[in-house]
């Protein structure tokens, strides 16, 4: 199992966090649920498979979105919570959103974005017609996320004293 300390960017971890992070295990993201565990009749859309073939396990230019671990287990759990078949494929880290395919027989299943951690109870954030529509939606989210990050950096640079 790979440890965080083995990754090239580990040297950038702040010293106060290093004792907690360097020995953490890095878990490989699952890409697809094994065929014997997916909802009956469901198949991954060709656009998703093609995206993975072209990009591997990276959600390129889609931060905070990334592939998530334990998708089979999460899919079962969220299917129960939302009372519909869901197949998890991505998570917006630190944003409380999970992207799932609607686990039904369809060549282009809808994408359901959920927030299972909402204080008021689980919520459906959005429903999109297919994976391609989700990619566009996620790109908009990534752009917004980056704009907020840059604004915060700029604000902190303006407010910090100069030496």
N, C-alpha and C positions, 0 to 999 in steps of 0.2 A: 504494500500500500504506500502510495506517495504521501509524503509529509509536506506541509506548507514550506518548511525550511529548504526543501529541495527545488522550489520554484524560483525562476530568475528574479522575480519582483520581491522576494522575501526580504531582501536587504533594505527595502524601503519601509518596512513595518516599523512604526515608532517604537523606541526602546521600552516604553511603559506597557505596550501591548505584546511585545515579543514573547514574554514568558507564557502568555495565554495562547498565542497563535502558532508559534513555530512548530510545535509538536502535533498540531491538529492534522487529522487525516484529510486528504483531498479525495472526494468521492467523484467518480466518473458519472456524468449525467447519462441517464437512460434515454435512448432515442425513440424506441417503440416498445410497447407492451408485448410480451410474447403472445403469439397467435392463440394459444389455448386460454389466455386470460382476458382477451378483449371481448366487448359485448358482441353477442351473436349478430352476424350480418355486417358488422362494422369493418371497414378497411380504411387504412390511411390514404388521404388524398394524394394523387400523383404530385401535386404542387409542393406538398410537405416533403415527400420523399426526395424530390428533385432539389429542394432547398437544402436538405441535410447532405445530399450527395455533393452539392457545390460548396457548402460551408462547413461541413463536419459538425461538431457539437457546439460551434460558436454561433450565437445570435448576432451576426455582424451588424454593427451600427444601430443596435436596438437597445442599448443600455437604458433602463435598468432590467430589460427582459433577458432571460437566459433559460436554457433547458434546465429542468429540475430533476432531482433525484427521487427515487421511490414512486415513480409514476403509476405503477400497477396498484400499489397500496393506496395512494392518494386518489386514484380514479374510483376505486371501490368506495372509499370513505365519502368523497364528494357526491358520488351518485346517490348514496343513501341520504345525505343531507339535503340535496336539491331535488330528490325524488324523480330523477331522470338519468339515463345512461350518459356518463361523461368520461372522456378519455383525455387526461391531463397531458399537456406537452410543454408548457412553459410557465415561468413565474416571473413577475416583476418584483425583484428583490427590493425590500424596504418600501414597497409601495402597496403591499397587501392585495395583490391581484394574481389570479391564476387563470391561464388560458387553457380551455378544454375544447376538444371536438365534441359535438353532439354524437353520442355513440349509437348511431342508427345506420341502417343500410343506405348509403348514398355515395356517389362518386365524388361529391364535393360537400362533405358535412359542414354544417354551420359551426362557427366558433363562438363559444359562450365564455365571456370573461366574468369571473366570479370573485367575490371578496368573502371568503369563509370566516374571516376574523373580525368582521365589523362588530362593534360593541352592541349595536341594536339587534344583531342576528345576521346570519348569512345573507348576502345580497348578490343579485345579478347586476354587474356593472354595465354590461353591454352584450348584445348579440349581433354577430356579423355573419354575412351570407356564406363565407368560405375562408380558407387559409390566406388567399391572396388579399382579400379585404382586411383580414387581421394584420397582415404585414404592413399595409398602408397605415392602418390605425396605430400599430405599434411604432412605426417610424415617426408619426406625429407626436406620440407620447415621448419618444426618445429625444426629439428636437426640443420639446417643451422642457423635459428633464434637464437637458444640456443648457438651455437658456437660463433656467433658474440657477443651476450650478455656477454658471459664469457670472450672473448678476450677484450672487452671494460672494464669489471671489473678488469681484470688483468692489463691492461694498466694503468688504473686510480690508482690501488694500487701501481704499480711500480713508477709512477710519483708523488705520494703524499709524503709530508715530514713526517718523523717519529718523534714521540715525545719521 
